[in-house]
Amino acid sequence: MKNDKQLEKKLNKALVLDFLKRYGVMTLGCIIYSLGVALFLDASNLASGGVTGIAIILNYVIRMGTDGYDLNTGIIIIIINIPLFILGAVFFGKYFIISTVYATVLSSLLIWVWDLAFQNFLPITENLLLAGLVGGAMFGLGLGLIFRTGSSTGGTDIIVKILRKKFRYIRTGMISLTIDAGIVALSAIVYKDIELACYTAISIIVFTSTFDWVLYGGNSAKLIYIISSDEKSKEICDRLLKELDVGATFVDGEGAYTGDQKRIIMCAIKNFLYPRLRDIVKSIDPKAFVIVSSAKEIYGEGYKDHFDDEL
């Protein structure tokens, strides 16, 4: 009985820590995302894509049609998101919709807060290229952190996640890019400014690259094949296991020309460890044949769990 209570206590503690970690990362993502939108994208009329981009365009239209009345982009984002929340609840369940409502409301309110706090300093820069680069990078970084927690900021993010479930071979950033291309075209029509639309496109490309890097960068590694003699392969493998703490698999092979028996070491290794692997191989067998390729996603110990959500 005592052991059961201790186990239950540990499980509850783990759940609380996981909850705090998820919402801590989510909150940080909301702060970065909202700053990028409020200080750089919205302030420079760069319709960054998704519901955020649509809201920026709508707020511009409202200001032009009402002699300067500003409904605020953050408020418009919340209004547009209401029907999309319902759609998200149907497809992804209670946890997703609760966390998405939290992320959406928090980020939207923060956009409003930053607008008020920095209204005398906006736009931060008159340089549209700088605004597009910094705003797009912050947008992608913030949204990527939010997605990594299994949540989103609503809007087209929900549509993207639904499409990702059906078309699993297409990366999230590429689906977003396709949707955002239509929003760039819309911004060109509304603003009647092709140059502004081009800067918007630059911000979206930066956003997509940053977003994909945050989502997938930590899961990428190098796939290495090391072909050496039996004796030296064993020595190389021993040092890899001891010094780099990486797993490896032996594959038996035979030289097609010489007929000599070869031992092939196959291993996946984090990018930052690769130079040390090269040094080990070079010090033991300078004549070893090494094949290096990129592994975009790896599942297993030390990498992604097989049961993690597909982002």
GUVEX-432359 format. One record per residue (C-alpha): residue in three letters; residue number from 0; x, y, z. Coordinates in nm, 4 decimals, m for minus. Example, Ala and Ser with C-alpha at 12.3 -4.5 7.8 and 13.67 -1.06 7.14 Angstrom:
<sites>
site rest:ALA, nr:0, u:1.2300, v:m0.4500, w:0.7800
site rest:SER, nr:1, u:1.3670, v:m0.1060, w:0.7140
</sites>
This chain:
<sites>
site rest:MET, nr:0, u:0.0000, v:0.0000, w:0.0000
site rest:LYS, nr:1, u:0.2812, v:0.2381, w:0.0920
site rest:ASN, nr:2, u:0.4655, v:0.1628, w:m0.2312
site rest:ASP, nr:3, u:0.1460, v:0.2256, w:m0.4296
site rest:LYS, nr:4, u:0.1048, v:0.5674, w:m0.2688
site rest:GLN, nr:5, u:0.4689, v:0.6566, w:m0.3396
site rest:LEU, nr:6, u:0.4293, v:0.5504, w:m0.7010
site rest:GLU, nr:7, u:0.1086, v:0.7525, w:m0.7338
site rest:LYS, nr:8, u:0.2826, v:1.0537, w:m0.5807
site rest:LYS, nr:9, u:0.5717, v:1.0243, w:m0.8283
site rest:LEU, nr:10, u:0.3316, v:0.9929, w:m1.1217
site rest:ASN, nr:11, u:0.1356, v:1.2988, w:m1.0081
site rest:LYS, nr:12, u:0.4591, v:1.4947, w:m0.9685
site rest:ALA, nr:13, u:0.5698, v:1.3921, w:m1.3184
site rest:LEU, nr:14, u:0.2347, v:1.4999, w:m1.4624
site rest:VAL, nr:15, u:0.2537, v:1.8384, w:m1.2898
site rest:LEU, nr:16, u:0.6108, v:1.8945, w:m1.4113
site rest:ASP, nr:17, u:0.5121, v:1.7969, w:m1.7655
site rest:PHE, nr:18, u:0.2150, v:2.0351, w:m1.7509
site rest:LEU, nr:19, u:0.4312, v:2.3228, w:m1.6252
site rest:LYS, nr:20, u:0.6970, v:2.2528, w:m1.8874
site rest:ARG, nr:21, u:0.4433, v:2.2424, w:m2.1715
site rest:TYR, nr:22, u:0.2688, v:2.5618, w:m2.0695
site rest:GLY, nr:23, u:0.5975, v:2.7349, w:m1.9901
site rest:VAL, nr:24, u:0.7261, v:2.6661, w:m2.3440
site rest:MET, nr:25, u:0.3856, v:2.7588, w:m2.4859
site rest:THR, nr:26, u:0.3839, v:3.0911, w:m2.2990
site rest:LEU, nr:27, u:0.7364, v:3.1726, w:m2.4156
site rest:GLY, nr:28, u:0.6286, v:3.0952, w:m2.7725
site rest:CYS, nr:29, u:0.3268, v:3.3262, w:m2.7365
site rest:ILE, nr:30, u:0.5473, v:3.6115, w:m2.6128
site rest:ILE, nr:31, u:0.7978, v:3.5788, w:m2.8991
site rest:TYR, nr:32, u:0.5233, v:3.5336, w:m3.1592
site rest:SER, nr:33, u:0.3189, v:3.8320, w:m3.0372
site rest:LEU, nr:34, u:0.6236, v:4.0631, w:m3.0254
site rest:GLY, nr:35, u:0.7149, v:3.9703, w:m3.3826
site rest:VAL, nr:36, u:0.3616, v:4.0416, w:m3.5038
site rest:ALA, nr:37, u:0.2975, v:4.3624, w:m3.3057
site rest:LEU, nr:38, u:0.6356, v:4.5342, w:m3.3376
site rest:PHE, nr:39, u:0.7410, v:4.4326, w:m3.6858
site rest:LEU, nr:40, u:0.4758, v:4.2711, w:m3.9073
site rest:ASP, nr:41, u:0.1537, v:4.4505, w:m3.8124
site rest:ALA, nr:42, u:0.3345, v:4.7823, w:m3.7606
site rest:SER, nr:43, u:0.4713, v:4.7622, w:m4.1166
site rest:ASN, nr:44, u:0.1491, v:4.6237, w:m4.2753
site rest:LEU, nr:45, u:0.3234, v:4.2972, w:m4.3605
site rest:ALA, nr:46, u:0.0402, v:4.0421, w:m4.3773
site rest:SER, nr:47, u:0.2470, v:3.7566, w:m4.2416
site rest:GLY, nr:48, u:0.0146, v:3.4725, w:m4.3374
site rest:GLY, nr:49, u:m0.2527, v:3.2602, w:m4.1740
site rest:VAL, nr:50, u:m0.5263, v:3.4162, w:m3.9650
site rest:THR, nr:51, u:m0.2702, v:3.6676, w:m3.8379
site rest:GLY, nr:52, u:m0.2124, v:3.7901, w:m4.1931
site rest:ILE, nr:53, u:m0.5856, v:3.8001, w:m4.2654
site rest:ALA, nr:54, u:m0.6406, v:3.9964, w:m3.9416
site rest:ILE, nr:55, u:m0.3669, v:4.2461, w:m4.0365
site rest:ILE, nr:56, u:m0.5328, v:4.2992, w:m4.3762
site rest:LEU, nr:57, u:m0.8808, v:4.3337, w:m4.2213
site rest:ASN, nr:58, u:m0.7554, v:4.5809, w:m3.9611
site rest:TYR, nr:59, u:m0.5983, v:4.7862, w:m4.2397
site rest:VAL, nr:60, u:m0.9265, v:4.7837, w:m4.4349
site rest:ILE, nr:61, u:m1.1187, v:4.8894, w:m4.1192
site rest:ARG, nr:62, u:m0.8746, v:5.1749, w:m4.0531
site rest:MET, nr:63, u:m0.9011, v:5.2966, w:m4.4112
site rest:GLY, nr:64, u:m1.2801, v:5.2700, w:m4.4120
site rest:THR, nr:65, u:m1.3383, v:5.4389, w:m4.0740
site rest:ASP, nr:66, u:m1.0851, v:5.7222, w:m4.0852
site rest:GLY, nr:67, u:m0.8351, v:5.5600, w:m3.8529
site rest:TYR, nr:68, u:m1.0448, v:5.3484, w:m3.6146
site rest:ASP, nr:69, u:m0.8263, v:5.0585, w:m3.4964
site rest:LEU, nr:70, u:m1.0191, v:4.7466, w:m3.3879
site rest:ASN, nr:71, u:m0.6800, v:4.5870, w:m3.3074
site rest:THR, nr:72, u:m0.5360, v:4.2887, w:m3.4870
site rest:GLY, nr:73, u:m0.5376, v:4.0734, w:m3.1724
site rest:ILE, nr:74, u:m0.9140, v:4.1151, w:m3.1253
site rest:ILE, nr:75, u:m0.9809, v:4.0299, w:m3.4915
site rest:ILE, nr:76, u:m0.7705, v:3.7131, w:m3.4533
site rest:ILE, nr:77, u:m0.9906, v:3.5954, w:m3.1649
site rest:ILE, nr:78, u:m1.3128, v:3.6647, w:m3.3605
site rest:ILE, nr:79, u:m1.1951, v:3.4720, w:m3.6689
site rest:ASN, nr:80, u:m1.0785, v:3.1818, w:m3.4542
site rest:ILE, nr:81, u:m1.4104, v:3.1025, w:m3.2835
site rest:PRO, nr:82, u:m1.5485, v:2.8731, w:m3.5615
site rest:LEU, nr:83, u:m1.2025, v:2.7216, w:m3.6118
site rest:PHE, nr:84, u:m1.1841, v:2.6279, w:m3.2426
site rest:ILE, nr:85, u:m1.4979, v:2.4206, w:m3.2902
site rest:LEU, nr:86, u:m1.3386, v:2.2459, w:m3.5889
site rest:GLY, nr:87, u:m1.0233, v:2.1770, w:m3.3867
site rest:ALA, nr:88, u:m1.2238, v:2.0288, w:m3.0995
site rest:VAL, nr:89, u:m1.3917, v:1.7845, w:m3.3398
site rest:PHE, nr:90, u:m1.0642, v:1.6628, w:m3.4922
site rest:PHE, nr:91, u:m0.8142, v:1.6813, w:m3.2047
site rest:GLY, nr:92, u:m1.0025, v:1.6566, w:m2.8772
site rest:LYS, nr:93, u:m1.0175, v:1.8381, w:m2.5456
site rest:TYR, nr:94, u:m0.6482, v:1.8860, w:m2.4651
site rest:PHE, nr:95, u:m0.5731, v:2.0364, w:m2.8040
site rest:ILE, nr:96, u:m0.8611, v:2.2806, w:m2.7940
site rest:ILE, nr:97, u:m0.7917, v:2.3910, w:m2.4336
site rest:SER, nr:98, u:m0.4246, v:2.4549, w:m2.5032
site rest:THR, nr:99, u:m0.5070, v:2.6202, w:m2.8367
site rest:VAL, nr:100, u:m0.7585, v:2.8552, w:m2.6771
site rest:TYR, nr:101, u:m0.4952, v:2.9411, w:m2.4141
site rest:ALA, nr:102, u:m0.2248, v:3.0072, w:m2.6767
site rest:THR, nr:103, u:m0.4592, v:3.2021, w:m2.9054
site rest:VAL, nr:104, u:m0.6115, v:3.4220, w:m2.6370
site rest:LEU, nr:105, u:m0.2759, v:3.4871, w:m2.4683
site rest:SER, nr:106, u:m0.0925, v:3.5725, w:m2.7916
site rest:SER, nr:107, u:m0.3819, v:3.7900, w:m2.9149
site rest:LEU, nr:108, u:m0.4013, v:3.9811, w:m2.5857
site rest:LEU, nr:109, u:m0.0236, v:4.0243, w:m2.5886
site rest:ILE, nr:110, u:m0.0406, v:4.1722, w:m2.9404
site rest:TRP, nr:111, u:m0.2934, v:4.4221, w:m2.8038
site rest:VAL, nr:112, u:m0.0728, v:4.4945, w:m2.4989
site rest:TRP, nr:113, u:0.2393, v:4.5480, w:m2.7123
site rest:ASP, nr:114, u:0.0407, v:4.7788, w:m2.9438
site rest:LEU, nr:115, u:m0.0553, v:4.9962, w:m2.6461
site rest:ALA, nr:116, u:0.2825, v:4.9801, w:m2.4751
site rest:PHE, nr:117, u:0.4855, v:5.0676, w:m2.7847
site rest:GLN, nr:118, u:0.2337, v:5.2820, w:m2.9756
site rest:ASN, nr:119, u:0.4616, v:5.5886, w:m2.9582
site rest:PHE, nr:120, u:0.7523, v:5.3905, w:m3.1046
site rest:LEU, nr:121, u:0.5763, v:5.2073, w:m3.3884
site rest:PRO, nr:122, u:0.6875, v:5.1173, w:m3.6403
site rest:ILE, nr:123, u:1.0104, v:5.0079, w:m3.4732
site rest:THR, nr:124, u:1.1890, v:5.0361, w:m3.8080
site rest:GLU, nr:125, u:1.1060, v:5.2014, w:m4.1389
site rest:ASN, nr:126, u:1.3130, v:4.9396, w:m4.3190
site rest:LEU, nr:127, u:1.0596, v:4.6904, w:m4.4566
site rest:LEU, nr:128, u:1.3248, v:4.4278, w:m4.5306
site rest:LEU, nr:129, u:1.4473, v:4.4362, w:m4.1692
site rest:ALA, nr:130, u:1.0877, v:4.4254, w:m4.0410
site rest:GLY, nr:131, u:1.0129, v:4.1251, w:m4.2643
site rest:LEU, nr:132, u:1.3261, v:3.9352, w:m4.1628
site rest:VAL, nr:133, u:1.3021, v:3.9951, w:m3.7867
site rest:GLY, nr:134, u:0.9228, v:3.9703, w:m3.7730
site rest:GLY, nr:135, u:0.9170, v:3.6516, w:m3.9825
site rest:ALA, nr:136, u:1.1908, v:3.4901, w:m3.7700
site rest:MET, nr:137, u:1.0163, v:3.5758, w:m3.4415
site rest:PHE, nr:138, u:0.6809, v:3.4608, w:m3.5821
site rest:GLY, nr:139, u:0.8308, v:3.1260, w:m3.6885
site rest:LEU, nr:140, u:1.0261, v:3.0748, w:m3.3655
site rest:GLY, nr:141, u:0.7272, v:3.1511, w:m3.1430
site rest:LEU, nr:142, u:0.4810, v:2.9442, w:m3.3426
site rest:GLY, nr:143, u:0.7284, v:2.6554, w:m3.3671
site rest:LEU, nr:144, u:0.7619, v:2.6443, w:m2.9874
site rest:ILE, nr:145, u:0.3834, v:2.6439, w:m2.9524
site rest:PHE, nr:146, u:0.3488, v:2.3588, w:m3.2058
site rest:ARG, nr:147, u:0.6141, v:2.1530, w:m3.0251
site rest:THR, nr:148, u:0.3908, v:2.1477, w:m2.7166
site rest:GLY, nr:149, u:0.1121, v:1.9891, w:m2.9239
site rest:SER, nr:150, u:m0.0860, v:2.3101, w:m2.9432
site rest:SER, nr:151, u:m0.1333, v:2.5903, w:m3.1957
site rest:THR, nr:152, u:m0.2505, v:2.9503, w:m3.2134
site rest:GLY, nr:153, u:m0.5704, v:2.8472, w:m3.3860
site rest:GLY, nr:154, u:m0.6636, v:2.9855, w:m3.7248
site rest:THR, nr:155, u:m0.5098, v:2.8219, w:m4.0286
site rest:ASP, nr:156, u:m0.2816, v:2.6284, w:m3.7893
site rest:ILE, nr:157, u:m0.5835, v:2.4071, w:m3.7213
site rest:ILE, nr:158, u:m0.6449, v:2.3643, w:m4.0932
site rest:VAL, nr:159, u:m0.2741, v:2.2850, w:m4.1411
site rest:LYS, nr:160, u:m0.2833, v:2.0167, w:m3.8692
site rest:ILE, nr:161, u:m0.5938, v:1.8601, w:m4.0273
site rest:LEU, nr:162, u:m0.4254, v:1.8519, w:m4.3690
site rest:ARG, nr:163, u:m0.1079, v:1.7131, w:m4.2062
site rest:LYS, nr:164, u:m0.3096, v:1.4185, w:m4.0729
site rest:LYS, nr:165, u:m0.4248, v:1.3377, w:m4.4264
site rest:PHE, nr:166, u:m0.1058, v:1.4228, w:m4.6176
site rest:ARG, nr:167, u:0.1596, v:1.2990, w:m4.3732
site rest:TYR, nr:168, u:0.4405, v:1.3149, w:m4.6292
site rest:ILE, nr:169, u:0.4143, v:1.6947, w:m4.6600
site rest:ARG, nr:170, u:0.5881, v:1.9046, w:m4.3955
site rest:THR, nr:171, u:0.3876, v:2.1471, w:m4.1847
site rest:GLY, nr:172, u:0.5846, v:2.4492, w:m4.3031
site rest:MET, nr:173, u:0.5183, v:2.3682, w:m4.6691
site rest:ILE, nr:174, u:0.1415, v:2.3443, w:m4.6134
site rest:SER, nr:175, u:0.1545, v:2.6806, w:m4.4347
site rest:LEU, nr:176, u:0.3583, v:2.8286, w:m4.7195
site rest:THR, nr:177, u:0.0970, v:2.7229, w:m4.9760
site rest:ILE, nr:178, u:m0.1867, v:2.8825, w:m4.7766
site rest:ASP, nr:179, u:0.0192, v:3.1933, w:m4.7076
site rest:ALA, nr:180, u:0.0949, v:3.2434, w:m5.0768
site rest:GLY, nr:181, u:m0.2756, v:3.3154, w:m5.1292
site rest:ILE, nr:182, u:m0.2695, v:3.5673, w:m4.8428
site rest:VAL, nr:183, u:0.0301, v:3.7448, w:m4.9984
site rest:ALA, nr:184, u:m0.1658, v:3.7753, w:m5.3230
site rest:LEU, nr:185, u:m0.4622, v:3.9154, w:m5.1261
site rest:SER, nr:186, u:m0.2371, v:4.1689, w:m4.9509
site rest:ALA, nr:187, u:m0.1056, v:4.2885, w:m5.2887
site rest:ILE, nr:188, u:m0.4636, v:4.3497, w:m5.4042
site rest:VAL, nr:189, u:m0.5765, v:4.5235, w:m5.0827
site rest:TYR, nr:190, u:m0.2672, v:4.7393, w:m5.0334
site rest:LYS, nr:191, u:m0.2264, v:4.7958, w:m5.4089
site rest:ASP, nr:192, u:0.1451, v:4.7742, w:m5.3469
site rest:ILE, nr:193, u:0.3481, v:4.5008, w:m5.5170
site rest:GLU, nr:194, u:0.6662, v:4.6029, w:m5.3352
site rest:LEU, nr:195, u:0.4974, v:4.5583, w:m4.9962
site rest:ALA, nr:196, u:0.3673, v:4.2178, w:m5.1081
site rest:CYS, nr:197, u:0.7235, v:4.1164, w:m5.2009
site rest:TYR, nr:198, u:0.8481, v:4.2111, w:m4.8528
site rest:THR, nr:199, u:0.5564, v:4.0133, w:m4.7107
site rest:ALA, nr:200, u:0.6638, v:3.7125, w:m4.9178
site rest:ILE, nr:201, u:1.0170, v:3.7463, w:m4.7766
site rest:SER, nr:202, u:0.8806, v:3.7474, w:m4.4211
site rest:ILE, nr:203, u:0.6774, v:3.4322, w:m4.4955
site rest:ILE, nr:204, u:0.9811, v:3.2505, w:m4.6402
site rest:VAL, nr:205, u:1.1797, v:3.3402, w:m4.3271
site rest:PHE, nr:206, u:0.8861, v:3.2296, w:m4.1106
site rest:THR, nr:207, u:0.8575, v:2.8947, w:m4.2915
site rest:SER, nr:208, u:1.2311, v:2.8238, w:m4.2660
site rest:THR, nr:209, u:1.2433, v:2.9156, w:m3.8963
site rest:PHE, nr:210, u:0.9232, v:2.7255, w:m3.8216
site rest:ASP, nr:211, u:1.0486, v:2.4055, w:m3.9888
site rest:TRP, nr:212, u:1.3873, v:2.4407, w:m3.8163
site rest:VAL, nr:213, u:1.2231, v:2.4664, w:m3.4720
site rest:LEU, nr:214, u:0.9921, v:2.1702, w:m3.5439
site rest:TYR, nr:215, u:1.2347, v:1.9379, w:m3.7175
site rest:GLY, nr:216, u:1.5870, v:2.0723, w:m3.6588
site rest:GLY, nr:217, u:1.6283, v:1.9016, w:m3.3215
site rest:ASN, nr:218, u:1.5268, v:1.5673, w:m3.4731
site rest:SER, nr:219, u:1.7698, v:1.5740, w:m3.7633
site rest:ALA, nr:220, u:2.1059, v:1.4025, w:m3.7544
site rest:LYS, nr:221, u:2.3623, v:1.2394, w:m3.9792
site rest:LEU, nr:222, u:2.3369, v:0.8800, w:m4.0951
site rest:ILE, nr:223, u:2.6876, v:0.7336, w:m4.1172
site rest:TYR, nr:224, u:2.8178, v:0.4186, w:m4.2877
site rest:ILE, nr:225, u:3.1795, v:0.3334, w:m4.2007
site rest:ILE, nr:226, u:3.3362, v:0.0548, w:m4.4075
site rest:SER, nr:227, u:3.6581, v:m0.0863, w:m4.2666
site rest:SER, nr:228, u:3.8316, v:m0.4166, w:m4.1906
site rest:ASP, nr:229, u:3.6815, v:m0.6446, w:m3.9279
site rest:GLU, nr:230, u:3.9483, v:m0.5691, w:m3.6682
site rest:LYS, nr:231, u:3.9502, v:m0.1914, w:m3.7138
site rest:SER, nr:232, u:3.5685, v:m0.1725, w:m3.7323
site rest:LYS, nr:233, u:3.5513, v:m0.3283, w:m3.3871
site rest:GLU, nr:234, u:3.7988, v:m0.0737, w:m3.2495
site rest:ILE, nr:235, u:3.6153, v:0.2163, w:m3.4139
site rest:CYS, nr:236, u:3.2828, v:0.0960, w:m3.2780
site rest:ASP, nr:237, u:3.4200, v:0.0533, w:m2.9258
site rest:ARG, nr:238, u:3.5416, v:0.4131, w:m2.9213
site rest:LEU, nr:239, u:3.2145, v:0.5447, w:m3.0626
site rest:LEU, nr:240, u:3.0212, v:0.3687, w:m2.7881
site rest:LYS, nr:241, u:3.2617, v:0.4781, w:m2.5144
site rest:GLU, nr:242, u:3.3472, v:0.8359, w:m2.6161
site rest:LEU, nr:243, u:3.0332, v:0.9538, w:m2.7981
site rest:ASP, nr:244, u:2.7721, v:0.7319, w:m2.6315
site rest:VAL, nr:245, u:2.5999, v:0.6547, w:m2.9619
site rest:GLY, nr:246, u:2.4421, v:0.3305, w:m3.0730
site rest:ALA, nr:247, u:2.5741, v:0.1427, w:m3.3744
site rest:THR, nr:248, u:2.4908, v:m0.1623, w:m3.5829
site rest:PHE, nr:249, u:2.7339, v:m0.3976, w:m3.7569
site rest:VAL, nr:250, u:2.6516, v:m0.5047, w:m4.1119
site rest:ASP, nr:251, u:2.8606, v:m0.7744, w:m4.2793
site rest:GLY, nr:252, u:2.9805, v:m0.6956, w:m4.6304
site rest:GLU, nr:253, u:3.2179, v:m0.8081, w:m4.9014
site rest:GLY, nr:254, u:3.4274, v:m0.5990, w:m5.1368
site rest:ALA, nr:255, u:3.2917, v:m0.6502, w:m5.4895
site rest:TYR, nr:256, u:3.6342, v:m0.6113, w:m5.6511
site rest:THR, nr:257, u:3.8687, v:m0.7635, w:m5.3896
site rest:GLY, nr:258, u:3.6331, v:m1.0164, w:m5.2348
site rest:ASP, nr:259, u:3.7659, v:m0.9109, w:m4.8918
site rest:GLN, nr:260, u:3.5291, v:m0.9371, w:m4.5969
site rest:LYS, nr:261, u:3.4267, v:m0.5982, w:m4.4607
site rest:ARG, nr:262, u:3.2527, v:m0.4853, w:m4.1421
site rest:ILE, nr:263, u:3.0178, v:m0.1931, w:m4.1980
site rest:ILE, nr:264, u:2.9258, v:0.0263, w:m3.9030
site rest:MET, nr:265, u:2.5908, v:0.1997, w:m3.9396
site rest:CYS, nr:266, u:2.4977, v:0.4705, w:m3.6895
site rest:ALA, nr:267, u:2.2905, v:0.7863, w:m3.6524
site rest:ILE, nr:268, u:2.4672, v:1.0727, w:m3.4782
site rest:LYS, nr:269, u:2.3776, v:1.4268, w:m3.3759
site rest:ASN, nr:270, u:2.5270, v:1.6888, w:m3.6052
site rest:PHE, nr:271, u:2.7463, v:1.8459, w:m3.3355
site rest:LEU, nr:272, u:2.9109, v:1.5066, w:m3.2619
site rest:TYR, nr:273, u:3.0011, v:1.4363, w:m3.6247
site rest:PRO, nr:274, u:3.3465, v:1.6087, w:m3.6200
site rest:ARG, nr:275, u:3.4515, v:1.3909, w:m3.3242
site rest:LEU, nr:276, u:3.3367, v:1.0788, w:m3.5090
site rest:ARG, nr:277, u:3.5532, v:1.1773, w:m3.8057
site rest:ASP, nr:278, u:3.8533, v:1.2230, w:m3.5769
site rest:ILE, nr:279, u:3.8014, v:0.8748, w:m3.4274
site rest:VAL, nr:280, u:3.7732, v:0.7077, w:m3.7678
site rest:LYS, nr:281, u:4.0744, v:0.8985, w:m3.9041
site rest:SER, nr:282, u:4.2930, v:0.8067, w:m3.6066
site rest:ILE, nr:283, u:4.2145, v:0.4329, w:m3.6336
site rest:ASP, nr:284, u:4.1741, v:0.3758, w:m4.0076
site rest:PRO, nr:285, u:4.2606, v:0.6670, w:m4.2405
site rest:LYS, nr:286, u:4.1679, v:0.4428, w:m4.5370
site rest:ALA, nr:287, u:3.8152, v:0.3703, w:m4.4115
site rest:PHE, nr:288, u:3.5361, v:0.4403, w:m4.6570
site rest:VAL, nr:289, u:3.2800, v:0.6699, w:m4.4922
site rest:ILE, nr:290, u:2.9389, v:0.7583, w:m4.6356
site rest:VAL, nr:291, u:2.7529, v:1.0514, w:m4.4764
site rest:SER, nr:292, u:2.3913, v:1.1444, w:m4.5424
site rest:SER, nr:293, u:2.1262, v:1.3503, w:m4.3647
site rest:ALA, nr:294, u:1.8560, v:1.1885, w:m4.1554
site rest:LYS, nr:295, u:1.5634, v:1.4295, w:m4.1288
site rest:GLU, nr:296, u:1.3717, v:1.2390, w:m3.8642
site rest:ILE, nr:297, u:1.4869, v:0.9605, w:m3.6305
site rest:TYR, nr:298, u:1.2695, v:0.7567, w:m3.3968
site rest:GLY, nr:299, u:1.4127, v:0.5609, w:m3.1073
site rest:GLU, nr:300, u:1.6217, v:0.6058, w:m2.7937
site rest:GLY, nr:301, u:1.7866, v:0.9470, w:m2.7811
site rest:TYR, nr:302, u:1.5623, v:1.0846, w:m3.0545
site rest:LYS, nr:303, u:1.1868, v:1.1078, w:m3.1100
site rest:ASP, nr:304, u:0.9463, v:0.8655, w:m2.9469
site rest:HIS, nr:305, u:0.7405, v:0.6479, w:m3.1820
site rest:PHE, nr:306, u:0.4244, v:0.7706, w:m3.0088
site rest:ASP, nr:307, u:0.5008, v:1.1432, w:m3.0337
site rest:ASP, nr:308, u:0.2542, v:1.3565, w:m3.2273
site rest:GLU, nr:309, u:0.3460, v:1.4045, w:m3.5918
site rest:LEU, nr:310, u:0.4111, v:1.7750, w:m3.6351
</sites>
